[in-house]
Each structure stands twice: as C-alpha cells, then as structure tokens.
C-alpha cells in the first residue's frame, strides 16, 4: 500500500532534503521498516532501541495520533499521509 510520509526538517538529511517521501506497508511498523531500508538511519531517529516511537516524536496517520490508537500496529491504508513531528519544548 503506497502512502506518503512527511519528513520534519531535522530528518531531511536522511532523505536527501525531501520533505515528503513515498512509503509502503499495511501498518505503520511496516512503513517505518521500509522507510529505514530506503533511507538508512532514519528509523533510529524515529524509533527507540526497544522499537517504540521515541518519547519526543509524534506520529500521525491521517489526523490520528498513533499514541492514542494502535501505535505501530495502526493500519496505513493506501493514499494516507503519515506525519512525523518532533515535539518542541521551550519557554
């Protein structure tokens, strides 16, 4: 299933500067595995050592925050947009 993945500025060095890349997979886990295969190293910036989404990274499948749905098992239907958004803190 082809999806689009929005890449934050900080991770675009892995995608040759591309702000959006094509991805494939029936679940978010599969999409991230393919993304890391196509753009080596990007997966380690999104997922931690235990394979979970890093604490300060927000991921949306469409409008849905995956932390409040099925996490990495969230379905990724064809054509959906996945957004990877680093959390920003400040004061």
Secondary structure, 3 states (H helix, E strand, C coil): CEEEEECCHHHCCCCCCCCEEEEECCEHHHHHHHHHHHCCCHHHHHECCCCCECCCEEEEECCEEHHHCCHHHCECCCCCEEEEEECCCCC
